[in-house]
Amino acid sequence: MLNQENIITAEGRQDPNGLSAIVIMNSRIVGAPEYLAVKDQIPTYLGRPWKVYSRTVIMHTEIDDIITPSGWAQWDGDAGLTTSYYAEFENTGPGSNQKGRATWPGIKHIQAQEAENFTPAKLYVEGDDWIKATGVPYTAGMS
């Protein structure tokens, strides 16, 4: 709808010690054909805080040119901007260009060692065991 915006993620971690996070890994972020016709009128963001400790990591993902240059959106004034955690790691595609990205304290620039902590084998308790048992295709660590 016009005068709206698209937010791909809005994670709701409320506890600073909580283990939850949204991780998009080895994926593609692209626009639907009907959106592409209006993408310049309706901005799309990778995510925004929903709760004050929101945490989202996007890595090894192809990002099309649908993402607004700031990448990340504010939600309710400055709520979560200093306590959230948003990171991008080794993404590709025109929307992965981090020039012009939001620069609030919650935006992190991570290296491979920290990114590894957001893989299924490390982020989820015994993730490599229970995820594999579901039959869902996934990569346990970095690929």
C-alpha positions in Angstrom: 0.0 0.0 0.0 1.2 3.5 -0.7 2.4 5.6 2.3 3.6 2.3 4.0 6.9 0.6 4.4 8.1 -3.0 4.3 10.0 -4.4 7.2 11.5 -7.8 6.6 12.3 -8.6 10.3 11.2 -7.3 13.7 12.6 -9.5 16.4 11.2 -9.4 19.9 13.9 -10.2 22.4 13.1 -8.6 25.7 15.8 -10.1 27.9 19.4 -8.8 27.3 20.6 -12.4 28.1 18.0 -14.1 26.0 19.2 -16.4 23.2 16.6 -15.5 20.6 17.5 -13.9 17.3 16.4 -13.8 13.7 19.1 -15.1 11.4 18.8 -15.1 7.7 21.6 -17.1 6.2 22.3 -18.5 2.7 19.1 -17.0 1.4 17.8 -14.5 -1.2 15.9 -11.3 -0.4 14.1 -10.2 -3.5 10.9 -8.3 -4.3 7.8 -9.8 -5.8 7.0 -8.6 -9.3 4.1 -6.5 -8.2 6.3 -4.7 -5.7 9.1 -4.0 -8.1 6.8 -1.6 -10.0 6.4 0.6 -6.9 9.6 -0.1 -5.0 10.7 3.6 -5.3 7.5 4.7 -3.6 7.4 2.2 -0.8 10.7 1.7 1.1 11.8 -1.8 2.3 14.1 -2.3 5.3 16.0 -5.3 6.5 14.5 -4.9 10.0 13.6 -2.7 12.9 13.5 -3.1 16.7 10.2 -4.6 18.0 11.5 -5.0 21.6 14.4 -3.2 23.1 16.9 -6.1 22.7 15.9 -7.1 19.2 18.7 -9.1 17.4 18.9 -9.8 13.7 21.8 -11.1 11.6 21.8 -11.4 7.9 24.7 -13.3 6.4 25.8 -15.0 3.2 22.6 -13.8 1.6 21.9 -12.3 -1.8 20.1 -9.0 -1.3 18.4 -7.4 -4.4 18.2 -3.6 -4.9 14.8 -3.4 -3.0 16.5 -2.4 0.3 16.6 1.3 1.1 20.2 2.5 1.6 19.7 3.0 5.4 18.9 -0.7 5.6 17.4 -0.7 9.1 14.4 1.3 10.3 13.6 2.9 13.6 10.4 1.9 15.2 9.2 4.0 18.1 11.5 7.0 18.3 14.8 5.8 19.7 13.5 2.6 21.3 16.0 -0.1 21.0 18.5 1.8 19.0 21.3 1.4 21.6 20.3 -2.0 23.0 19.4 -3.9 19.8 21.9 -5.9 17.7 21.8 -5.7 13.9 24.6 -7.2 11.7 25.2 -8.0 8.1 28.0 -10.3 7.1 29.3 -11.2 3.6 26.1 -10.6 1.7 26.0 -10.1 -2.0 23.9 -8.2 -4.5 23.1 -4.5 -5.0 21.1 -4.3 -1.7 24.0 -5.5 0.3 26.0 -2.3 -0.2 26.3 -0.9 3.3 27.2 2.6 2.2 24.5 4.9 3.7 23.4 2.3 6.3 21.9 3.4 9.6 24.6 4.1 12.2 22.9 3.8 15.6 24.9 2.0 18.3 22.9 -1.2 17.8 24.3 -1.6 14.2 27.3 -3.9 14.4 30.1 -4.6 12.0 31.2 -8.2 12.6 33.9 -10.5 11.5 33.8 -14.2 10.7 34.4 -15.4 14.3 31.4 -13.4 15.6 29.2 -14.4 12.6 29.9 -18.0 13.4 28.1 -17.6 16.7 24.9 -17.0 14.7 25.0 -20.3 12.8 22.5 -23.0 13.7 25.1 -25.2 15.3 26.1 -22.4 17.7 23.0 -20.3 18.2 20.5 -23.0 19.0 21.0 -25.4 22.0 22.1 -28.7 20.3 20.8 -27.2 17.0 22.8 -29.5 14.9 21.0 -32.5 16.4 17.4 -31.4 16.5 17.3 -29.4 13.3 18.9 -32.2 11.3 16.3 -34.6 12.7 13.5 -32.5 11.2 14.7 -33.1 7.7 14.7 -29.4 7.0 17.7 -28.5 4.7 20.2 -26.3 6.5 23.9 -25.7 7.0 25.1 -26.1 10.6 28.0 -23.8 10.3 29.5 -21.2 7.9 29.5 -22.3 4.3 
